[in-house]
Amino acid sequence: MPFGADELGKIAGLLHDIGKMSVAFQDYIRGNGATKGPDHATAGAKEAVALYGDHLGRMLAYCIAGHHSGLADYGIEHNPGTLAHRLKKSVEVYTGWEIHAGALSGRNALAIPDPLKIKSQHEGFDRAFFIRMLFSALVDADFLATEQFYAEAVRKAGEPDETPRRGMTNSLETLRSKLDAELNGKANTDTEVNKLRGHILSHVRAQGSLTPGLFSLTVPTGGGKTLTSLAFALDHAIAHGLDRIVYVIPYTSIIEQTADVFRGAVGDEDVLEHHSAVEWDPHSIDDDEGREGLKKLRHDAENWDVRIIVTTSVQFFESLFAARTSACRKLHNLAKSVIILDEAQTIPLNLLMPCLAAVETLATSYGSSVVLCTATQPALSKSDDFKNGLENVRELSPNPQHLYTRLKRVRVNVVEEPIDDTTLAAQLRVEDQVLCIVNNRTYARDLFGQISDVPGARHLTTLMCPLHRRAALKEIRQDLKDGKPVRLIATSLIEAGVDVDFPTVWRAEAGLDSIAQAAGRCNREGKLVEGVVNVFRPFDVEGRKSPPALQQLIDASRDALRHYGDDPIGLEAIRAYFKQLYWMKGDKELDAARLNNAHYSIMNNIRIGAGKFAFPFAEIATAFRFIDDVMLPVIIRYDSKVVDDLVESLKYVKRPGAIARKLALYSVPVPRDKRTALISSGAARIVEPEKYDDQFVILENNDLYSSKSGLNWEDNTFRSIENNLI
């Protein structure tokens, strides 16, 4: 293992299945007993504690007891399902396991694993995190061993071996050579912007040999940070013998774009795109080689044993605090990796401390390097006012202030008085090409309704299914390029990394980092002397009130806008904004009351359980949610034939995973209560409820889905004309 836990990992592997030596389990696998196998994991957990005590032994016990069921809370003896209960309960007699396990290291011979020698500033976090990493390694090894066992049985039976190819395809050196060729092919010094991008790239790459740890990469929008960060990651990984690169992006709306950039630079076979809307079905590929490559990537998604992974913040951070085996299986492969957190400022405030603790632990104890990559670097470094911030964060960019000045292309105008929809719509009508970004999907739809009759009126929102958004965005880009009218109303999904260029942008009040991101969609290519970004305060309207988390950002933003009116999105203003947001509130308040107690409970529970290694892993997994609101998918017949065929095929499969991933491309997330209302009114129906419960819900009333604005679930009381005739 790349984090100094080889001996503990070996012991976990040798003990995890010793319960299978019981008579009851042997009868089960021979078909002589129950149809469901008896508990075989508790025996190894009990033996681990007996052999290695309440510290190292209990660490092993969490992993062994949960290698099928997941990490459990330590809990209390009288509560079934907890580790405390399992360690006290009686188990089937298992004998003879010692012969199969072989010689085990004695308690006194076990050294303290390396990650536990570096104490986290968050009490107990190092211990809880180490258990997760050890658990991940055990679970992955168990899955792979089982896979190989069945593959060997197939080979012995003379049947075709369909065991998936796994692991690395090309070396990092090969990938760097491909990237260098791509960058050389793009080299162009005919403009000042391109010259500056080249300078940034050279400066950042020159620091690839720096000691692994924590870095920041502060590059303004348009500075080429995507390929620059990849180039640094490859150089840095090669220089220090690191294994892979994990690129973490906050929004699924841009993850495909980034993955495509990487695939274009280094090839398809070493880039894993891992998120909910990715297509894994090998039957969607015509040629045999392509199908095999897709099957390999599908299996690589299980444990991230591939060179470059592009994933979402939700997938990355929720996996770090998960309890399920499938989610935790990849964690040990984060050791000795370069992890790039794109748009690092989007980490939710209510989960800030657990996320920072995990990032710091990966960098200090597991040989990884973490790059906080953003155009608006948040104030996450340790200070007198923010004692739990990150230490020793090194900036990779050449003078961020100078870069900001060189790449500044917009003027920010703050509209002092609140503005109503009619006035705002009138402003949008007079511009041929204008972007308006608001914080609420309903607001975006209502505003679009006020300008939908003018040429070039467009809408972009998560109320449109992913394939619809992609098609709409493609048309928008082409119309902008051709100089046609484009009056686009969008939600914040357009801000991070979406490559569009408008001469004028209107941005509803938000966090200052969001305003700066909106500015990145204005005069992006520098074709104008100056673009204009108008920041406005919408009238208070029923149903549009900002949620508390967003209001905190708006309040901090207003303060910065008042004090830095000449340059409200400059680096000084951004620093002041994050200081207001993170520092001035103080650690105690940041950890607790003002942020719904979510990450306070996580960090506090870890601290409380540290002394006795009594961690509530299942409880933490439930508490750690990047997205608070429960949103459930509704399938849209965006391409009716394809969707109907997919829905029909659900009748004939036992495992719907591949079909579900395809249907995700045609789905819109809606609140649970709104989906229930759609079903109750007959506007939507549950597909195959006997097999899948309510996992799949399809919109039956197609009148509720607009080709211009997506799903309108507000009025679901009427049935379509066709249904009324039946």
C-alpha atoms as one frame of an Amber mdcrd trajectory, in Angstrom:
protein
   0.000   0.000   0.000   1.323   3.463  -0.827   0.699   4.815   2.687   2.771
   2.523   4.891   0.029   0.141   6.002   1.209  -3.039   4.285   1.280  -5.169
   7.426  -2.113  -4.041   8.687  -3.557  -4.515   5.225  -2.159  -8.036   5.080
  -3.648  -8.889   8.475  -7.042  -7.503   7.441  -6.927  -9.620   4.310  -6.017
 -12.779   6.209  -8.686 -12.323   8.891 -11.622 -10.911   6.946 -13.098 -14.261
   5.833 -12.172 -16.604   8.692 -15.848 -16.811   9.673 -16.373 -18.880   6.533
 -14.710 -21.738   8.418 -17.903 -22.283  10.418 -20.012 -25.385   9.733 -23.042
 -23.216   8.928 -21.204 -21.260   6.252 -19.636 -24.382   4.742 -23.121 -25.903
   4.488 -24.357 -22.716   2.830 -21.711 -22.640   0.083 -22.366 -26.328  -0.608
 -26.083 -25.735  -0.926 -26.974 -27.747   2.155 -28.332 -24.956   4.307 -29.945
 -21.553   4.138 -30.327 -19.629   0.900 -28.594 -16.626   2.483 -25.099 -16.931
   3.874 -24.666 -16.504   7.639 -22.593 -13.637   9.021 -18.956 -14.460   8.335
 -17.382 -11.007   8.885 -17.887 -10.598  12.643 -15.564 -13.498  13.470 -12.547
 -11.808  11.910 -13.419  -8.498  13.599 -13.575 -10.166  17.031 -10.307 -11.981
  16.392  -8.597  -8.733  15.344  -9.513  -7.029  18.630  -8.448 -10.106  20.628
  -5.090 -10.189  18.868  -4.292  -6.483  18.541  -6.263  -4.660  21.219  -8.667
  -1.744  21.287  -6.596   0.555  19.072  -5.046  -1.179  16.066  -7.390  -4.123
  16.605 -10.471  -1.939  16.507  -9.214  -0.224  13.344  -9.007  -3.642  11.748
 -12.396  -4.607  13.148 -14.213  -1.718  11.447 -12.785  -2.811   8.097 -13.313
  -6.542   8.510 -16.827  -6.324   9.957 -17.896  -3.927   7.200 -16.227  -5.448
   4.148 -19.682  -6.350   2.762 -22.115  -4.215   4.775 -20.102  -0.984   4.950
 -18.474   0.983   7.756 -20.704   0.940  10.828 -21.060   3.285  13.775 -19.184
   2.038  16.815 -22.333   2.701  18.835 -23.363   0.735  21.911 -23.508  -2.977
  22.662 -27.305  -3.119  22.817 -27.849  -1.554  19.391 -27.814  -4.215  16.632
 -25.785  -3.278  13.597 -23.181  -1.301  15.489 -19.605  -2.501  15.751 -19.866
  -2.562  19.550 -22.812  -4.967  19.298 -21.089  -7.233  16.788 -17.906  -7.450
  18.845 -19.928  -8.727  21.818 -22.372 -11.033  20.088 -21.886 -14.771  19.743
 -20.880 -16.132  16.358 -20.866 -19.530  14.723 -17.893 -21.617  15.825 -15.090
 -21.332  13.287 -12.103 -23.632  13.549  -8.972 -24.321  11.546  -8.662 -20.773
  10.225  -5.126 -20.451  11.609  -3.800 -22.927   9.037  -5.221 -20.872   6.161
  -4.265 -17.475   7.587  -0.693 -18.474   8.331   1.606 -16.651  10.703   0.289
 -13.293  11.862   2.486 -10.538  13.240   2.370 -10.198  17.004   0.896  -7.128
  18.637   4.268  -5.780  19.713   5.725  -6.276  16.238   3.238  -3.944  14.567
   4.582  -0.473  13.950   2.356   2.605  14.009   1.364   3.262  10.380   2.954
   6.344   8.823  -0.272   8.379   8.417  -0.929   8.118  12.159   2.467   9.611
  12.987   1.414  12.972  11.519  -1.223  14.420  13.799  -4.025  16.337  12.169
  -4.910  19.725  13.630  -8.420  18.271  13.856  -8.373  15.875  16.801  -9.020
  12.276  15.810  -9.426  13.002  12.115  -6.177  11.208  11.242  -7.448   8.010
  12.908 -10.893   8.055  11.302  -9.411   8.842   7.899  -6.855   6.033   8.176
  -9.630   3.530   8.915 -11.399   4.672   5.733  -8.264   4.225   3.640  -7.549
   0.777   5.098 -11.188  -0.191   4.563 -10.980   0.953   0.933  -7.892  -1.160
   0.276  -9.469  -4.263   1.843 -12.769  -3.890  -0.019 -11.075  -3.317  -3.378
  -8.740  -6.281  -2.889 -11.715  -8.473  -1.962 -13.655  -7.419  -5.069 -10.660
  -8.004  -7.331  -9.880 -11.407  -5.785 -13.500 -12.506  -6.252 -13.426 -11.297
  -9.852 -10.271 -13.301 -10.529 -11.689 -16.384  -8.803 -14.711 -16.457 -11.091
 -12.541 -15.711 -14.114 -10.371 -18.708 -13.315 -13.460 -20.897 -12.933 -14.657
 -19.747 -16.354 -11.290 -20.521 -17.921 -11.198 -23.986 -16.373 -14.653 -24.667
 -17.764 -13.368 -23.767 -21.229 -15.727 -20.808 -21.587 -14.692 -17.408 -23.035
 -12.867 -15.247 -20.506 -14.672 -11.914 -20.292 -12.782 -10.578 -17.270 -12.432
  -6.830 -17.795  -9.079  -5.272 -18.467  -8.091  -3.103 -15.533  -5.406  -0.705
 -14.490  -3.119   1.755 -16.213  -2.814   1.717 -19.990  -0.047   4.229 -20.708
   2.672   5.676 -18.542   2.498   9.248 -17.323   5.542   9.971 -19.479   3.596
   8.851 -22.551   0.668  11.061 -21.602   2.980  14.027 -21.098   4.487  13.519
 -24.538   1.001  13.545 -26.044   0.103  16.699 -24.133   3.331  18.412 -25.216
   2.511  17.638 -28.838  -0.986  19.065 -28.360   0.331  22.215 -26.693   2.958
  22.727 -29.383   0.270  22.377 -32.008  -1.763  25.082 -30.291   1.191  27.399
 -29.750   0.272  30.797 -31.100   1.864  34.072 -30.094  -0.029  36.377 -32.435
  -2.067  37.986 -29.637  -1.213  39.390 -26.226  -3.624  36.957 -24.565  -1.938
  33.942 -26.172   1.490  35.240 -25.217   0.316  35.604 -21.635  -1.173  32.094
 -21.623   2.160  30.745 -22.811   3.970  32.623 -20.054   1.599  31.242 -17.396
   2.035  27.708 -18.724   5.842  27.914 -18.703   5.999  29.443 -15.233   3.656
  26.866 -13.681   5.348  23.891 -15.341   8.750  25.043 -14.112   7.553  24.314
 -10.573   6.697  20.682 -11.182   9.669  19.521  -9.106   8.459  21.267  -5.932
   7.939  18.979  -2.941   4.447  17.415  -2.885   1.878  19.127  -0.711  -0.678
  21.913  -1.014  -0.706  24.373  -3.915  -2.926  27.093  -5.290  -3.246  28.061
  -8.936  -4.849  31.497  -9.253  -5.417  32.225 -12.940  -8.106  34.656 -14.148
 -10.723  33.451 -16.610  -9.180  33.144 -20.056  -5.700  32.374 -18.739  -5.747
  28.732 -19.859  -5.787  27.141 -16.404  -7.375  23.847 -17.532  -4.475  22.594
 -19.664  -1.934  24.433 -17.504  -3.106  22.549 -14.425  -2.992  19.227 -16.316
   0.541  19.959 -17.534   1.699  20.773 -14.001   0.026  17.645 -12.646   1.813
  15.411 -15.169   5.194  17.072 -14.578   4.749  16.928 -10.809   3.558  13.302
 -10.765   6.476  12.159 -12.917   8.988  14.087 -10.814   7.807  12.450  -7.578
   6.615   9.005  -8.659   2.922   9.727  -8.119   0.397   7.442  -9.776  -2.582
   9.357 -11.123  -4.341  12.690 -11.554  -7.812  13.369 -10.155  -9.537  16.466
 -11.553 -12.501  17.525  -9.391 -15.145  19.840 -10.888 -18.170  21.268  -9.062
 -20.688  21.118 -11.902 -21.776  18.241 -14.125 -22.681  20.846 -16.740 -18.991
  21.407 -17.525 -17.377  18.114 -16.584 -17.936  16.645 -20.049 -16.315  19.707
 -21.619 -13.202  19.310 -19.439 -12.999  15.561 -20.052 -13.215  16.191 -23.798
 -10.337  18.681 -23.557  -8.216  16.087 -21.746  -9.139  13.293 -24.158  -8.239
  15.532 -27.063  -4.864  16.190 -25.453  -3.808  12.713 -24.247  -6.238  10.228
 -25.863  -9.374   8.415 -24.764  -8.093   5.301 -23.023  -6.469   6.971 -20.010
  -9.196   9.489 -19.161 -12.035   8.291 -16.941 -15.076  10.570 -16.825 -16.978
   9.621 -13.673 -20.318  11.235 -12.857 -24.028  10.451 -12.923 -24.655  11.357
 -16.573 -21.753   9.459 -18.142 -22.561   6.766 -20.711 -21.118   3.321 -19.905
 -23.103   1.074 -22.239 -20.577  -0.763 -24.471 -23.356  -1.533 -26.963 -23.447
   2.173 -27.840 -20.043   1.748 -29.555 -19.888   0.193 -33.013 -16.351  -1.223
 -33.130 -14.969  -4.036 -30.956 -11.943  -2.063 -29.764 -14.139   0.845 -28.682
 -16.483  -1.473 -26.807 -13.615  -3.084 -24.932 -12.183   0.314 -24.039 -15.542
   1.484 -22.701 -15.980  -1.703 -20.652 -12.533  -1.127 -19.174 -13.356   2.448
 -18.177 -16.667   1.289 -16.688 -14.761  -1.068 -14.407 -12.054   1.535 -13.723
 -14.816   3.742 -12.301 -15.212   1.207  -9.497 -11.766   1.844  -8.019 -10.196
   4.713 -10.007  -7.177   2.632 -10.975  -6.542   4.721 -14.087  -4.209   7.588
 -14.934  -6.609  10.554 -15.212  -9.991  10.786 -13.503 -12.389  13.667 -14.132
 -15.138  13.685 -11.543 -17.513  15.931  -9.608 -17.080  17.559  -6.210 -20.122
  15.609  -5.034 -18.598  12.276  -6.102 -15.165  13.118  -4.682 -16.045  14.555
  -1.279 -19.068  12.387  -0.526 -16.913   9.314  -1.245 -14.360  10.567   1.289
 -17.048  10.499   3.985 -19.114   7.559   2.741 -19.772   4.258   4.494 -20.891
   2.066   1.584 -18.332  -0.336   0.121 -18.982   0.740  -3.473 -18.378   4.414
  -2.659 -15.308   3.808  -0.466 -13.595   1.290  -2.730 -11.615   3.923  -4.652
 -10.313   5.960  -1.706  -6.952   4.246  -1.237  -6.082   5.137  -4.826  -6.127
   8.808  -3.877  -2.832   8.241  -2.069   0.158   9.337  -4.151  -2.050  11.264
  -6.559  -2.234  14.816  -7.850  -5.700  16.124  -6.962  -6.858  19.292  -8.698
  -9.859  20.999  -7.113 -11.261  23.184  -9.860 -13.298  26.173  -8.657 -12.247
  25.437  -5.079 -14.325  28.345  -3.821 -17.515  26.341  -4.411 -16.977  24.047
  -1.394 -20.206  24.502   0.619 -19.739  26.511   3.796 -21.663  23.971   5.849
 -19.089  21.291   4.929 -15.989  23.459   4.768 -14.101  22.071   7.769 -14.516
  18.358   6.954 -13.474  19.060   3.343 -10.393  21.049   4.402  -9.448  18.372
   6.910  -9.646  15.673   4.217  -7.662  17.759   1.722  -4.950  18.506   4.263
  -4.742  14.876   5.406  -4.307  13.610   1.835  -1.480  16.092   1.300   0.335
  15.622   4.611  -0.147  11.922   5.318  -0.787  10.095   2.038   1.830  11.481
  -0.330  -0.646  13.386  -2.484  -0.494  16.907  -3.855  -3.644  19.023  -3.892
  -3.984  22.032  -6.190  -6.687  24.595  -5.380  -7.353  25.809  -8.881  -9.583
  28.856  -9.440  -9.853  32.333 -10.883 -11.001  33.604  -7.467  -8.813  31.943
  -4.842 -10.676  31.622  -1.534  -9.052  32.595   1.733  -8.530  29.067   3.020
  -5.025  29.482   4.444  -4.434  29.325   8.161  -4.389  32.655  10.011  -4.956
  34.104  13.464  -8.645  34.442  12.649  -8.990  31.101  10.834  -6.988  28.654
  12.898  -8.231  25.566  11.067  -7.228  26.837   7.634  -4.726  25.096   5.373
  -1.017  25.476   6.120   1.851  25.904   3.652  -0.222  26.518   0.511   2.176
  27.487  -2.304   1.023  29.647  -5.215   1.989  28.373  -8.663   0.902  31.355
 -10.776   3.311  34.123 -11.767   2.039  37.122  -9.773  -1.775  36.683  -9.702
  -2.345  40.426  -9.310  -0.373  41.151 -12.478  -2.277  38.430 -14.341  -5.590
  39.871 -13.223  -4.598  43.336 -14.435  -3.384  41.998 -17.793  -6.512  39.894
 -18.370  -9.047  42.378 -17.050 -11.642  42.869 -19.794 -14.800  44.076 -18.039
 -16.225  46.896 -15.965 -18.584  45.979 -13.124 -21.549  48.291 -12.619 -23.583
  47.863  -9.417 -27.240  48.791  -9.886 -28.167  50.510  -6.624 -31.965  50.184
  -6.615 -33.873  46.873  -6.795 -35.096  46.096 -10.288 -38.415  44.481 -11.216
 -38.896  41.882 -13.963 -40.509  44.266 -16.440 -37.698  46.813 -16.196 -35.046
  44.105 -16.446 -36.743  42.514 -19.454 -36.810  45.935 -21.169 -33.051  46.260
 -20.618 -32.465  42.826 -22.145 -34.570  43.638 -25.192 -32.352  46.559 -26.252
 -29.194  44.418 -26.430 -28.589  42.136 -29.414 -26.244  39.856 -27.465 -26.740
  39.775 -23.707 -26.564  37.205 -20.917 -28.651  37.402 -17.743 -27.845  35.034
 -14.863 -30.231  34.570 -11.925 -30.189  32.327  -8.864 -33.527  30.591  -9.197
 -34.882  28.259 -11.893 -38.401  29.622 -11.543 -37.113  33.199 -11.829 -35.164
  32.269 -14.965 -38.245  30.718 -16.543 -40.477  33.695 -15.657 -37.955  36.199
 -16.996 -37.543  34.220 -20.192 -41.301  34.349 -20.638 -41.101  38.150 -20.708
 -38.619  38.231 -23.618 -39.479  34.994 -25.443 -41.045  36.913 -28.342 -37.875
  38.819 -29.317 -35.259  37.473 -31.768 -32.557  35.339 -30.171 -34.352  34.793
 -26.858 -32.832  31.675 -25.295 -33.001  29.808 -22.010 -30.538  27.538 -20.199
 -31.449  25.788 -16.968 -31.315  22.459 -15.170 -35.052  22.211 -15.884 -33.797
  21.051 -19.300 -32.395  17.523 -19.510 -28.609  17.270 -20.102 -28.889  16.400
 -23.806 -31.262  19.331 -24.319 -28.837  21.712 -22.563 -25.926  20.491 -24.660
 -27.851  21.015 -27.884 -29.021  24.461 -26.768 -25.515  25.507 -25.744 -24.106
  24.362 -29.073 -26.622  26.522 -30.944 -25.968  29.492 -28.651 -22.228  29.336
 -29.271 -22.719  29.140 -33.021 -25.140  32.090 -33.041 -22.705  34.161 -30.982
 -19.911  33.278 -33.384 -22.085  34.232 -36.377 -23.061  37.568 -34.825 -26.739
  36.677 -34.559 -28.968  37.978 -31.730 -28.657  35.961 -28.520 -30.571  37.083
 -25.428 -29.843  34.303 -22.962 -31.507  33.815 -19.573 -29.589  31.252 -17.505
 -29.052  29.973 -14.002 -25.593  29.791 -12.431 -24.827  26.546 -14.269 -23.352
  28.676 -17.074 -20.741  30.339 -14.883 -18.074  27.751 -14.254 -16.068  26.889
 -17.337 -18.811  27.232 -19.955 -17.139  28.858 -22.925 -19.459  31.646 -24.093
 -18.643  35.270 -24.861 -21.167  38.120 -24.443 -20.523  41.874 -24.649 -22.952
  42.536 -21.754 -23.880  40.437 -18.716 -26.553  41.056 -16.092 -25.956  39.148
 -12.839 -28.417  38.888  -9.962 -26.811  39.408  -6.547 -24.798  36.402  -5.432
 -21.475  35.593  -3.837 -18.647  37.762  -5.166 -16.933  34.695  -6.600 -20.073
  33.944  -8.633 -20.132  37.526  -9.903 -16.501  37.153 -10.951 -17.368  33.901
 -12.720 -20.219  35.652 -14.526 -17.723  38.290 -15.614 -15.738  35.489 -17.211
 -18.579  35.069 -19.729 -18.284  38.774 -20.694 -15.803  39.946 -23.356 -14.093
  36.595 -22.796 -11.939  36.788 -25.914 -11.089  40.473 -25.431 -12.668  41.563
 -28.708 -14.061  44.728 -27.071 -12.211  47.474 -25.296 -14.396  46.756 -22.283
 -17.373  44.530 -21.523 -20.014  45.485 -18.980 -21.293  43.384 -16.070 -24.357
  44.803 -14.307 -24.950  43.448 -10.802 -28.568  43.933  -9.743 -30.862  43.231
  -6.820 -34.144  41.595  -7.894 -37.422  42.656  -6.339 -38.570  40.318  -3.583
 -41.122  37.999  -5.153 -42.975  35.085  -3.563 -41.022  31.870  -4.163 -37.733
  33.605  -4.969 -36.395  34.395  -1.519 -32.734  33.399  -1.277 -32.082  30.376
   0.953 -29.977  31.104   4.076 -26.780  29.659   2.585 -27.010  31.926  -0.473
 -28.034  34.951   1.607 -24.811  34.615   3.618 -22.852  34.892   0.383 -24.907
  37.863  -0.806 -24.405  39.725   2.490 -20.628  39.246   2.338 -20.657  40.260
  -1.319 -22.555  43.503  -0.634 -19.951  44.507   1.911 -17.105  43.954  -0.560
 -18.955  45.741  -3.367 -19.437  48.807  -1.146 -15.779  49.046  -0.207 -14.216
  48.196  -3.571 -16.457  50.048  -5.992 -13.616  50.871  -8.403 -12.734  47.204
  -8.889 -15.267  45.001  -7.058 -14.001  41.699  -8.520 -10.290  42.463  -8.171
  -8.100  40.256  -6.000  -8.236  42.678  -3.054 -12.027  42.658  -3.140 -12.106
  38.865  -3.439  -9.783  38.521  -0.440 -11.965  40.880   1.586 -15.056  38.909
   0.588 -13.646  35.570   1.718 -12.232  37.174   4.849 -15.749  38.311   5.697
 -17.127  34.889   4.822 -14.541  32.616   6.484 -12.283  34.495   8.854 -14.187
  37.189  10.688 -16.910  34.857  11.938 -14.404  32.844  13.947 -13.844  29.095
  13.974 -16.381  28.263  16.681 -19.254  29.999  14.928 -18.121  28.713  11.534
 -18.183  25.193  12.898 -21.605  25.457  14.458 -24.768  27.487  14.590 -24.753
  29.641  11.462 -24.147  26.665   9.180 -26.937  24.302  10.227 -24.598  22.230
  12.437 -23.865  19.827   9.554 -20.094  19.864   9.632 -19.977  20.772  13.306
 -21.630  17.440  14.069 -19.214  15.597  11.782 -16.029  17.085  13.212 -17.321
  17.017  16.780 -18.329  13.363  16.564 -14.894  12.472  15.213 -13.228  14.395
  18.035 -15.416  12.793  20.713 -14.767   9.277  19.421 -11.026   9.676  18.859
  -9.787   8.498  22.260 -11.562   5.134  22.117 -11.568   4.757  18.325 -15.362
   4.917  18.548 -16.348   6.675  15.331 -19.921   6.995  13.968 -19.080   6.255
  10.326 -22.634   5.530   9.163 -23.967   8.637  10.903 -21.267  10.797   9.290
 -22.075   9.401   5.852 -25.712  10.402   6.324 -24.797  13.907   7.546 -22.303
  14.647   4.778 -24.356  15.822   1.818 -23.092  18.366  -0.697 -26.651  19.023
  -1.842 -29.161  19.463   0.991 -32.395  19.368  -0.999 -33.513  15.933  -2.076
 -33.912  16.125  -5.851 -35.240  13.152  -7.766 -35.140  12.568 -11.534 -38.058
  12.710 -13.921 -37.386  11.131 -17.323 -38.205  13.342 -20.324 -39.015  12.086
 -23.827 -36.498  14.477 -25.355 -35.865  11.796 -27.982 -39.089   9.819 -27.654
 -38.003   6.695 -29.571 -34.728   6.302 -27.680 -36.352   6.944 -24.302 -39.313
   4.650 -24.946 -36.952   1.858 -26.028 -34.869   2.313 -22.876 -37.944   2.329
 -20.644 -39.276  -0.798 -22.369 -35.944  -2.580 -21.843 -36.279  -2.106 -18.080
 -38.784  -4.953 -18.138 -36.147  -7.472 -19.189 -33.048  -6.707 -17.111 -32.098
  -7.699 -13.583 -29.579  -4.915 -13.046 -30.712  -1.599 -14.547 -27.462   0.324
 -13.966 -26.474   0.764 -17.623 -30.015   1.793 -18.603 -30.248   4.175 -15.636
 -27.064   5.924 -16.717 -28.471   6.382 -20.217 -31.767   7.667 -18.884 -29.889
  10.204 -16.739 -29.110  12.063 -19.958 -32.866  12.504 -20.483 -33.771  13.361
 -16.879 -34.555  16.556 -14.984 -34.064  16.757 -11.190 -37.102  18.011  -9.254
 -37.921  18.244  -5.531 -39.373  15.074  -4.050 -42.744  16.666  -3.284 -43.050
  18.062  -6.816 -42.321  14.665  -8.341 -44.936  13.109  -6.067 -47.449  15.741
  -7.234 -46.667  14.972 -10.881 -47.308  11.272 -10.244 -50.477  11.894  -8.243
 -51.967  14.073 -10.991 -51.175  11.542 -13.701 -48.693  13.905 -15.346 -45.964
  11.324 -14.672 -45.924   7.606 -13.942 -43.664   5.183 -12.142 -41.981   2.664
 -14.464 -41.983  -0.981 -13.326 -42.705  -0.188  -9.660 -42.765  -3.889  -8.720
 -39.137  -4.266  -9.777 -37.620  -0.847  -9.054 -39.997   0.836  -6.594 -40.008
   4.539  -7.617 -36.494   4.673  -9.084 -37.756   5.438 -12.598 -40.452   8.062
 -13.192 -41.300   9.232 -16.704 -43.205  12.368 -17.714 -46.477  11.375 -19.378
 -47.815  14.872 -20.000 -45.394  16.109 -22.648 -47.139  19.513 -22.637 -45.262
  20.232 -19.396 -41.904  20.113 -21.186 -40.995  22.996 -23.477 -38.371  22.836
 -26.215 -37.375  26.366 -25.144 -37.524  26.321 -21.349 -37.637  22.698 -20.197
 -39.894  21.228 -17.525 -42.627  23.289 -15.878 -43.805  21.239 -12.922 -45.698
  24.110 -11.284 -48.957  23.349 -13.159 -49.379  19.570 -13.125 -53.125  19.477
 -12.499 -54.149  19.172 -16.130 -53.749  16.202 -18.432 -52.650  16.456 -22.012
 -55.266  16.612 -24.791 -54.333  13.099 -25.903 -54.907  11.685 -22.410 -58.251
  13.450 -22.074 -59.476  11.706 -25.223 -58.749   8.246 -23.841
